[in-house]
Amino acid sequence: MRDLTVAVFRPDDERLEDAVELIESLGATPVPDPMLAVEPTDARPRTDADYVILTSKTGVELVAGEGTNAPTDGERKRWEPGDATICAIGPKTADSLEVAGYDVDIVPEEYTSSGLVAELEDEVDGARVEVARSDHGSPVLLEGLEAAGAYLHETILYRLVRPPESGESVALAAAGELDAACFTSSLTVKHWLEAAEARGLREEAVAGLEDAMVGVIGEPTAETARAHGLEVDLVASEATFETLACETVEAAAPTYHE
């Protein structure tokens, strides 16, 4: 009997390493298949905002001038927030901010764009709000804060692209050898399907996922997956990779071991 195989689509850095370690600790075999690569824009957030929102560890590294995404033509200047209230979309982003030396003022109870809107909507009327994130950020955040009366400015810190070598899990799914998959964003769903298309295996890969446990990190990702013809078996009870992986493996294991 082969091991339970679980595809993870984290960027190819320590996040992928941590994902592999976690899946292994759960007694399953990880299939690391990065679906996202970072292309920095070298843009900087505004320094005159009342609130600044950061939505990822990658974004924090870029504004702090740290990490593997530093520019090759010299050191990136560290961004300073001035008197702004700093908001993190979840605990991982908050931890990264604190490690980088920034004070975190707000983390929503629900670690999503809608959760952050709910946290801020009663206090941002007339305020200048800076949203610093990737080019694939959810429109829910901007639309919700604008409806609450905020003056919004969005800074695109980086673009998310599909690594050309991605797709190992596609081949396994097409062959009926993938037992579970953990999709962490709508973009990982789209890039997975692009990788399947590029390999000429889209129909077979999608069919293979029907026999696998498909876990997603939140409702927006679930909606994207369903819209593209994927069956979603599980939406993580908390929008973190750790919760997604643990719940997906736990849900897959009983079927796998029957």
N, C-alpha and C positions, 0 to 999 in steps of 0.2 A: 504494500500500500504506500503510495507516494504521499509526501507531506502536503499540508494545506498551503496553497500558493496564494499570496496576497499582493496585488499590484499597488504601488504607492507612487505618486506623481509629484513629489516635492522638488523644488529647485536643487540643482546639483551642488550643494554646499553642506554645511553642518546640519541643515534641516533634513536632508536626505539621509545622512549618516544616523541622525537621531531616530528617524522613521524606521530605518532598517533594524536598528538596535531594539526598538520597541516591538516591532513585529516578531523578531526572534525571541524576545522575552515572553511573548504570548504563546510560544510553541509552534509558530507557523514559519513558513519560508517566504521572505520578502522578495518581491520582484521590483527592484528599483528602476523606474522608468521616467526620468525627468521630463515633464511636459512644459516647463516654463524656464526660460532663460532671460536674464536681465540685461537691458541696454540702457544705461544711464543717459539722461538728457543734459545733465549738468545745470539744470534749472534750479533756482533757489526759492524757498518760500518767502513771502513778504515778511517784513519786520515791523509793520505798523498795525497788525491785526489785534483784535481783542481776544479772539480765540483761534488757536491753531490745532488742526486735527491731523494726526498721523495714523495710518492704517496698517502698517507692516514693519517688520524688522528691517527689511531691505531699505525702506524709506528712511528709517532712523539712521542706518549706517551711512546713507548718502548725505543726509543733512549734517551729520556729525563729521563727515570727511574721513570715515573709517571703512574697513572691510576691503574685500577683494574688488569692489567696484570703483575704487578710487581712480581718478583720471590718470592717464599715462603721461600727460604733459606737465606734471607737477602736482603738488598737494592741493586738495580741495579745501577751501576755507570753511571752517566750521560755522554753521548757521547759528545765530543767537536770537532767541525769541523775544527779547525785550521784556515787556510787562504782560505779555499774552498769557492767557489761561491755556495750558497744554492739555489736549484730550487725546487719549489712546483708545482705539476701537476695542481692545481686549487686553488680557493680562500679559500675553507674550510681547506685544508692542510696548506695553507699559514697562515691562522688565528691561527691554532693550533701551528704552529712553533713559531709565534710571542708571543702567550700566554706562551709558554714554555721558552721564552727568547732567541730565535734564530732570527738572522736577515735574512730576505728573500730577495734574490737578483733578482730572476726571477720567474715570473708566466706567462705562455703562454696565448695568446689571446684565443686560443681554448683549453678547459680544457680536453684534451685527450693525449694519448701517441703520436699520430701523430702530435698533436699541439705542444707538447714539443720538438719533433724532429725538426719540422719546426723552432722553436724558437732558437734552439741551433746549428743546422747543419753547420752554417757558421762560428762558432767560436770554435768548439771542435776538429778540426783536430790536432792530436798529443797530445791532452790533456788526462789526467787521469780522467775518469768519474766513480763515484761510484753510483750505483742504489740500494737503500735500500727499500725493499718492501716485499709483501707476496709471497708465493710459486706459486701463480696463476697470476702473472703479465703478461701483454700482451707482446708477442715477438716483437711487432711493435717497442717498445721503444729501445730494445737492437739492433735489426737489423738496425734500422734507424740511430742510433748513430754510430754503427760500420761502416756502409757505409759512414758516414761523416768523418771517420778517427780517431775516438776516441779510446783510450785504455780503455776497459770496465772491470768493476768488479761488480758483483751482489752479494749483501748480502741478504739472506732470513731472515727477521726479525721474521716472524711468518707464520704458516700454517693456512689455512682456511678449516674448516671441517663442515659437516652438523650436527646440533644438532639432537640427536635421537628422540626428541619429536616433531620435525617439521612436518607440514602437515595439520594443521587446514584448511588452504585455499584450499588444495587439496580436502578434503571432501566436502567443499562448492561448489567447481567447479563441482565435479562429480554429485552433487545433483541439479545443475542448479541454485545455490543461490549466485554465485559470479558475481558481475557486472563489476569489473575492477581489474587489477593487475599491479603493478609497479615493473618491473624487473630492478635492479640496476647494474647488471654485468652478464657476461656469466655464472659465477659460480652459481648465484642464479637460473638461468634457469636450469642448470644441477641438482642442488640439489633439486629443486622443482619436477623435473621429477623422481629423485631417491626416494623422499618421496612418490610420487604417486605409484611408483613401489612397495615400501615397504608395502604400504597399500592395494596393489592389485587393485588399482583404476586408473592405468595409462591411459587406453583407455577412460574411462568415464571422467576423469579429463581433458584430452586434448580436448575431445569433448565439455565439458562444457565451456572451455576457448574460443571456437569458437563463443559463444554467448556473451562473455564479451569483454570489451575494454582492450586490451593488450598494455601497454605502456612500452617502454624500454629506457634506458638512453643514448644509442649511437648506431652507426652502428655495432660495433663488437658484442654487445649484441643482436642486431637484427639478425645478421647473424647466431649466435648460436641458437637463438630461431627457426628461419626458418629451419635450418639444422636438428633440432630435431622435426619438424612437428608442430610447433606452428605458428599460424597466428599472425603477428605483425600489429597492427593498427596505432601505433604512435611512432615516434622516437622524443625524447625531443629536442627542439630547442637549449637548452643549457645543457651541461652535469652536471647538479646538481639535487639532489633529489627534491628540492623545485620546480624547473621547471617541472620535470617529473610528480610530483604529481598533480600540478595545471593543467597542460595541459591534463593529463589523465582524471582527474575528470571532467574538462570542456567538453572534448570530449564525455565522457560517459553520462553526464547529459541530453543532448537533447534527446538521444535515450531512456534513462530511463524514462523521464517524458512525452513521447508521449502518 
